[in-house]
Each structure stands twice: as C-alpha cells, then as structure tokens.
Amino acid sequence: MVTNAYILCGGKGTRMGELAYNLPKPMLPLMGKPVLEHIINQCVQNGINRIHLITGFLSNVIEEYFKDGNNWNVEIQYFREAEPLGTTGAFKVLEAELPEIFWVFYGDVVFDVDLKRMYDFHKAKKARMTIAVHPNDHPYDSDLIETDLSDRVIQVHPKPHAPELRVRNLVNAALYLVEKEVIHYLPTGKSDWGRHQLPKLCKELPIYAWRTAEYIKDMGTPDRIQKVEADLKAGKPQRRNLRQMQKAIFLDRDGVLNEDNDLIHRPEQLKVFPFAAEAVRKINQSDYLAISVTNQSVVARGLTDEAGLNRIHAELDFQLAEGHAYLDDLYYCPHHPDKGFEGEVVELKIECECRKPKPGMLLKAAERYNIDLKESWIIGDRESDIEAGKSAGCTTAGVMTGNGLKNTRIAPDFTFYSVAEAVEYILNEPHKTLAEDLFKKIQNLSKQPYVIAIAGNTGTGKSTLATYIQRHLRKNGLSVLKVELDHWILAPEKRSSAHDLHEIYQINRLEKDLKEFLEGKSVTPTGYQRNPTWKIAPPMYQLTSETDVVIVEGIVALMLKNLVDIYDWKLFCAVSEETFYKNLYQLNRWKGRTDGEIERMIRLRKSSEYDVIEKQANLADSVIWNDKN
C-alpha cells in the first residue's frame, strides 16, 4: 500500500469570506476540528503514515497545530512555498526527493474513501496516474474527465464548457494517485493539475479514472462547509465508505428512466421521463446508490457501437443533470442471443451472463460497490428485470410505464405507476411504523397462525401494504404466508352479472377454500391476472406447522362473514377521493382500457361495489390511509 501523501494546503480561501480571515483554508473548523485534521485522520485509516503538507498562506498556523504529527501517529513534513505555485508547482521543486508513488490530496476536500480499492485499480491498469472521479448534480460547471471504454482518460474538459458538450458525468474529485515519472512532464513554476496539466498529460501517459460513489466533497464555500458538517453529523461519509456494505436501487433504463422508443441508437432519440430526474435525485440524497442496469442489444445488432452507446449515456447523464440528478454508475449488456441477421456484430451474438434476466450486471455492481443485494431493490418494466432482481436476491418493483410488464410470467414484489412513485415508497417506507408495531405485538404470542385481514377498495394500496408487512415480518424471522383473494375472481366471460361481488369473487367457494386452508388443507384458486397480458400461474396455498402469520388481502376480505371472527387483526385501506380516481385511471390505462371505458366502469361500480366495500371499514380495527401526497 502507498504510505506517502502530499496535501495541498496553500490556499487563501478567498471564497470563504470572513470565515478564512485569519486562517488558512485547511484550518477552518469542521465539527470542532480543522478540516485538515479530518483529512489526516483519513490518511491514518488508510495506512498512510508519511504526510507532506505543502503550505503557503499563514503556514505557521498549520505547523504550530500539527507539529511533527506525533499526536496522530504519523510523520509530518512541511514544504512552504515562497510564492503561490498552484497545485503542481511544488511537486516540480520536490521532484528529486519524491517517493516512487504517492497520494495527492487537497486541503479543502473532505473524503472518506477505501483507498486500497483505488490502489488495486491503479496497479491492475498499470497506470502512471489515477484520478478519482464521481458524478455530481452540477457537471455543467465542473471539470469533466472523458474516458475510453477501458477507463483510460482521453480528454479533460475544464470548466466552463461549451453548451453543446456531451460527455459522461465524470467529475474530477481532486484525489490522485501519482507515480514519480509523471512529475518529469510537469513544467517549472505555477500551474494547476486540473486546468493545465491533466489535459496534456492524458495525451502522453496512461492516466486512468477510478469511479467511486464514496464521499468526496469540496468544502471551499460557506454553504458547502455547512453541508459537509451536516453530512458528518449524520454519519453519511462513513456509511458511504466501501468498507461498509452498501445498498442500491437498480434502475432499468428504457421504459423506466426514459421513453422506450424501440432500440434507441442515437442520442437525440433518448427522452428522459419528466418525473425521472426528481426520482433519481431523491435516491442521490438517500443512503441508496442509483445504478442503472440495461440490456442494450443495439450494439450486437450493429445499430451502433459501444462508443455510440457511450454518447447516448452521456445524453442520459446530461438530461438527468438538468434535474440535478446523477447515476452512481451504469452497467449495460451489449449482447443478444439470436443470430443470423443482416448487419449484426457476430462476436456479440452470444449467450452471456450479463443480459437480463440473468443477474450478471447486478452481481458485478455488487462486487464493485460492496452492495448487500438483499437490502437492495430493482425497478423495471419487463419480466427480465424482475427475474434478474429475484435471482440476485433484491426486492423487485414493476412499473406501468414503458413495456408495463406485458406478458410477464413472474409477478414483481411491488407494482407502482412509475419510477417516481416507486422511489417515493422505497425511501419513505410509509408502512414501516405499522409493521414494526405489529411485530412487537405478535412476536411473543402463542397463537399460530396469527391471521391478518387487509381490505379496501381497488387502488387503495392493499397489496402494497400486505407485501410490506410480509417482508418486514420475514426479515424478523417469522414465516408469513400472503393469500391474495383476487385469485378467486371469476373470469368475465363466466359471469352472469358484471357487478355482483358475490359472484365475481365466488364468495361461497372462497369461504369454503379459506376455511379448508386454515384447517391445513392445500388450496389452489382459479388464478387471476392483474394485467390481462400476464401469464402467471395460479398459486397453491398450504399452511404448515411453521407458518406464524397469514395475511388475507383483497377487496372482500371483511365481507367473508364466516371468517371475520377468525381474523386477529383487521385493516381497511383508504385514500382520498382524488387519489382514488387517479389510481383507478392509472391502473386501468395500464390494463389497456380507454378513458371512456374507465369512466363508464367507475359510474357502474360506484353504487354497486365501491360504497358496499367502504362500509366494511366499520368492521376494521384500524383504517390505513395510503395517500401518496
């Protein structure tokens, strides 16, 4: 491991105003100690014990505080610039005594990073210099690093950029691993790494970009130092260090983040949904990583190459950045299994491990970012997304946008209208307190199974609540079986009445089946497809001696007179009238109905069904309001 670090401490902090009036910028207080002390503590955590401070303005303040470094169990040496030399000038002066490889840190950049990962990357690439890069929510006024497909830096774009510039959102994070050879190429005198030297060096030397989602923040303005302090108080930097297990929200691309315009192969074809940037921005502000995993057979089909796909993803980055959002990373599969088409790239027409429904991209991301897949989600609009997520051990969320899960044979754990609605639910966990209280209530009960009923009208969040409770209780070690009453719905062509709930739900059979189920017999309902294109096999319900909890979920759960007294806890889901109608329109448009058909359906059902169901709220122990706003 590299044990030498050079920290640039000569800045005056002119952007800090009165805060830096009598202090060098690295000595500004942050959580009760100088910024520079936070950086030195990071050095210690990463095994760096020889620290070289390059000072200038008010250097005596730094030297008097840190002295020889003994209090931090490191050796500190100082190089005091007689005049400002920028961020590279001192290295040219010190060239003869520099070690063969060393870290370069900035005295106003706070970080919490597992540097061994960056070092391993550097050695694997046989780089002469490695630059830490990360996406941010303002790439348009940041120094951008452009790489080839191997992560080698091919161009540096210092700010300001031309408005038409489209490159990936990879921002210079001001954290470098440098080999001594690089210094030979630097000029004597004042110069800057990012603005002057990196644009030239990348043309002459193998310089690589190491992408990280760990915490690296410039605190060079009063607003930024307040933000960094808030992050430190919340423990965010430490949680983002890749020594800690991370969690991610994996996002399919086409149909989830952007319109699915059928084999997008040019940047101008990509149109991000108007709600997508806000959803991704909310992920950015959370403890989840935002990582896209996308099948892109346009490469194997010969419609574009990987460089062209990179330009499309640069456009994706740009459109997300307009909403102050970014992807922590993006993985794509360029392959396709079907061969024999004109213009195809034969070597990419293969059976691979990365193309969804296989979980290869998720597993690769998990290894790269130390992700706990069981604590992670995938949001997708196709069966392949759901299958990949389940294979990887993630919680799955299907959305009604894009392909809308047409023809799926695998049901997602949750279904939402869009990525925005899914992210809102994942981050806010509106049912968390209820599920926690339930677990406390039943964990020591001797009754087994404990039976929960969840009723409510269509579109009130019953299945979402039932699934959340089921997953929460399972995480806490309970065996939970969820019985979905919709599986007893009689096919429309077999009904004599379109609005008789007793006939639609086959109430007599349903009561008989559930009674037998609770007596230990296996029950297989007729099966119901939530979307008419779905092809999901009907479930077989079977109690075992290990079943702790049964959740009975459906519109008519509290209408089953022979079972109401058996329930241990009865819940009724409700939403405001505005939300109710919005949900009904979204749900039925997804099912392929026109607005006219939906309006007629609502009018017909309003008196014959909806009001009947609403009255069941009187039988519930609790009414759960599931409004999203």
C-alpha positions, 0 to 999 in steps of 0.5 A, spaced: 500 500 500 502 507 498 504 510 505 506 517 502 501 523 501 502 530 499 496 535 501 495 541 498 494 546 503 496 553 500 490 556 499 487 563 501 480 561 501 478 567 498 471 564 497 470 563 504 469 570 506 470 572 513 470 565 515 478 564 512 480 571 515 485 569 519 486 562 517 488 558 512 483 554 508 485 547 511 484 550 518 477 552 518 473 548 523 469 542 521 465 539 527 470 542 532 476 540 528 480 543 522 478 540 516 485 538 515 485 534 521 479 530 518 483 529 512 489 526 516 485 522 520 483 519 513 490 518 511 491 514 518 485 509 516 488 508 510 495 506 512 498 512 510 503 514 515 508 519 511 504 526 510 507 532 506 503 538 507 505 543 502 503 550 505 503 557 503 498 562 506 499 563 514 503 556 514 505 557 521 498 556 523 498 549 520 505 547 523 504 550 530 497 545 530 500 539 527 507 539 529 511 533 527 504 529 527 506 525 533 499 526 536 496 522 530 501 517 529 504 519 523 510 523 520 509 530 518 513 534 513 512 541 511 514 544 504 512 552 504 512 555 498 515 562 497 510 564 492 503 561 490 505 555 485 498 552 484 497 545 485 503 542 481 508 547 482 511 544 488 511 537 486 516 540 480 521 543 486 520 536 490 521 532 484 528 529 486 526 527 493 519 524 491 517 517 493 516 512 487 508 513 488 504 517 492 497 520 494 495 527 492 490 530 496 487 537 497 486 541 503 479 543 502 476 536 500 473 532 505 473 524 503 472 518 506 474 513 501 477 505 501 483 507 498 486 500 497 480 499 492 483 505 488 490 502 489 488 495 486 485 499 480 491 503 479 496 497 479 491 492 475 491 498 469 498 499 470 497 506 470 502 512 471 496 516 474 489 515 477 484 520 478 478 519 482 472 521 479 464 521 481 458 524 478 455 530 481 448 534 480 452 540 477 457 537 471 455 543 467 460 547 471 465 542 473 471 539 470 469 533 466 474 527 465 472 523 458 474 516 458 475 510 453 471 504 454 477 501 458 477 507 463 483 510 460 482 518 460 482 521 453 480 528 454 479 533 460 474 538 459 475 544 464 470 548 466 466 552 463 464 548 457 461 549 451 453 548 451 453 543 446 458 538 450 456 531 451 460 527 455 459 522 461 458 525 468 465 524 470 467 529 475 474 530 477 474 529 485 481 532 486 484 525 489 490 522 485 494 517 485 501 519 482 507 515 480 514 519 480 515 519 472 509 523 471 512 529 475 518 529 469 512 532 464 510 537 469 513 544 467 517 549 472 513 554 476 505 555 477 500 551 474 494 547 476 493 539 475 486 540 473 486 546 468 493 545 465 496 539 466 491 533 466 489 535 459 496 534 456 498 529 460 492 524 458 495 525 451 502 522 453 501 517 459 496 512 461 492 516 466 486 512 468 479 514 472 477 510 478 469 511 479 467 511 486 460 513 489 464 514 496 464 521 499 468 526 496 466 533 497 469 540 496 468 544 502 471 551 499 464 555 500 460 557 506 454 553 504 458 547 502 462 547 509 455 547 512 453 541 508 459 537 509 458 538 517 451 536 516 453 530 512 458 528 518 453 529 523 449 524 520 454 519 519 453 519 511 461 519 509 462 513 513 456 509 511 458 511 504 465 508 505 466 501 501 468 498 507 461 498 509 456 494 505 452 498 501 445 498 498 442 500 491 436 501 487 437 498 480 434 502 475 432 499 468 433 504 463 428 504 457 421 504 459 423 506 466 428 512 466 426 514 459 421 513 453 422 506 450 422 508 443 424 501 440 432 500 440 434 507 441 441 508 437 442 515 437 442 520 442 437 525 440 432 519 440 433 518 448 427 522 452 428 522 459 421 521 463 419 528 466 418 525 473 425 521 472 430 526 474 426 528 481 426 520 482 433 519 481 435 525 485 431 523 491 435 516 491 442 521 490 440 524 497 438 517 500 443 512 503 441 508 496 446 508 490 442 509 483 445 504 478 442 503 472 442 496 469 440 495 461 440 490 456 442 494 450 442 489 444 443 495 439 450 494 439 450 486 437 445 488 432 450 493 429 445 499 430 451 502 433 457 501 437 459 501 444 462 508 443 455 510 440 452 507 446 457 511 450 454 518 447 447 516 448 449 515 456 452 521 456 445 524 453 442 520 459 447 523 464 446 530 461 438 530 461 438 527 468 443 533 470 438 538 468 434 535 474 440 535 478 440 528 478 446 523 477 447 515 476 452 512 481 454 508 475 451 504 469 452 497 467 449 495 460 449 488 456 451 489 449 449 482 447 443 478 444 442 471 443 439 470 436 443 470 430 443 470 423 441 477 421 443 482 416 448 487 419 449 484 426 456 484 430 457 476 430 462 476 436 456 479 440 451 474 438 452 470 444 449 467 450 452 471 456 451 472 463 450 479 463 443 480 459 437 480 463 434 476 466 440 473 468 443 477 474 450 478 471 450 486 471 447 486 478 452 481 481 458 485 478 455 492 481 455 488 487 462 486 487 464 493 485 460 497 490 460 492 496 452 492 495 448 487 500 443 485 494 438 483 499 437 490 502 437 492 495 431 493 490 430 493 482 425 497 478 423 495 471 418 494 466 419 487 463 419 480 466 427 480 465 428 485 470 424 482 475 427 475 474 434 478 474 432 482 481 429 475 484 435 471 482 440 476 485 436 476 491 433 484 491 426 486 492 423 487 485 418 493 483 414 493 476 412 499 473 406 501 468 410 505 464 414 503 458 413 495 456 408 495 463 410 488 464 406 485 458 406 478 458 410 477 464 410 470 467 413 472 474 409 477 478 414 483 481 414 484 489 411 491 488 407 494 482 407 502 482 405 507 476 412 509 475 419 510 477 417 516 481 412 513 485 416 507 486 422 511 489 417 515 493 415 508 497 422 505 497 425 511 501 419 513 505 417 506 507 410 509 509 408 502 512 414 501 516 411 504 523 405 499 522 409 493 521 414 494 526 408 495 531 405 489 529 411 485 530 412 487 537 405 485 538 405 478 535 412 476 536 411 473 543 404 470 542 402 463 542 397 463 537 399 460 530 397 462 525 396 469 527 391 471 521 391 478 518 385 481 514 387 487 509 381 490 505 379 496 501 377 498 495 381 497 488 387 502 488 387 503 495 394 500 496 392 493 499 397 489 496 402 494 497 401 494 504 400 486 505 407 485 501 410 490 506 408 487 512 410 480 509 417 482 508 418 486 514 415 480 518 420 475 514 426 479 515 424 478 523 424 471 522 417 469 522 414 465 516 408 469 513 404 466 508 400 472 503 393 469 500 391 474 495 383 473 494 383 476 487 385 469 485 378 467 486 375 472 481 371 469 476 373 470 469 368 475 465 366 471 460 363 466 466 359 471 469 352 472 469 352 479 472 358 484 471 357 487 478 355 482 483 361 481 488 358 475 490 359 472 484 365 475 481 369 473 487 365 466 488 364 468 495 361 461 497 367 457 494 372 462 497 369 461 504 369 454 503 377 454 500 379 459 506 376 455 511 379 448 508 386 452 508 386 454 515 384 447 517 391 445 513 388 443 507 392 445 500 388 450 496 389 452 489 384 458 486 382 459 479 388 464 478 387 471 476 391 476 472 392 483 474 394 485 467 390 481 462 397 480 458 400 476 464 401 469 464 402 467 471 400 461 474 395 460 479 398 459 486 397 453 491 396 455 498 398 450 504 399 452 511 404 448 515 406 447 522 411 453 521 407 458 518 406 464 524 402 469 520 397 469 514 395 475 511 388 475 507 388 481 502 383 483 497 377 487 496 372 482 500 376 480 505 371 483 511 365 481 507 367 473 508 362 473 514 364 466 516 371 468 517 371 475 520 371 472 527 377 468 525 381 474 523 386 477 529 387 483 526 383 487 521 385 493 516 381 497 511 385 501 506 383 508 504 385 514 500 382 520 498 377 521 493 382 524 488 387 519 489 382 514 488 380 516 481 387 517 479 389 510 481 383 507 478 385 511 471 392 509 472 391 502 473 386 501 468 390 505 462 395 500 464 390 494 463 389 497 456 382 500 457 380 507 454 378 513 458 371 512 456 371 505 458 374 507 465 369 512 466 363 508 464 366 502 469 367 507 475 359 510 474 357 502 474 361 500 480 360 506 484 353 504 487 354 497 486 361 495 489 365 501 491 360 504 497 358 496 499 366 495 500 367 502 504 362 500 509 366 494 511 371 499 514 366 499 520 368 492 521 376 494 521 380 495 527 384 500 524 383 504 517 390 505 513 390 511 509 395 510 503 395 517 500 401 518 496 401 526 497 
